Amino acid sequence: MNPMVYLSITITAKDESPVIDRVIRSVINQIERTDINYELILVDNYSKDDTYNIMKKYVNERIKVYRYKGRKGAARNFALL
């Protein structure tokens, strides 16, 4: 792994339980084929479905999950803090 290259990937979602697992796995599969040091930031915009629970399955040293209660655009900004 190249310590000089660092990539932050953010995914925000609200009520996306039918697709969020596939989206996260796709990103992980693509980035792990590379030599890039990365972090994946998942932000649930206070979903009413199972989106947040699906996201929590992926938590590890590189993948962080947050729950943000507010407007959708504000959740994207929160992910960048």
HUNORGI-V256573 format. One record per residue. SS is DSSP state (H for helix, E for strand, - for the rest). Layout:
<<SS> <SS>>
This chain:
<<-> <E> <E> <E> <E> <E> <E> <E> <E> <E> <E> <E> <E> <-> <-> <-> <-> <-> <-> <H> <H> <H> <H> <H> <H> <H> <H> <H> <H> <H> <H> <-> <-> <-> <-> <E> <E> <E> <E> <E> <E> <E> <E> <E> <-> <-> <-> <-> <-> <-> <H> <H> <H> <H> <H> <H> <-> <-> <-> <-> <-> <-> <E> <E> <E> <E> <E> <-> <-> <-> <-> <H> <H> <H> <H> <H> <H> <H> <H> <-> <->>
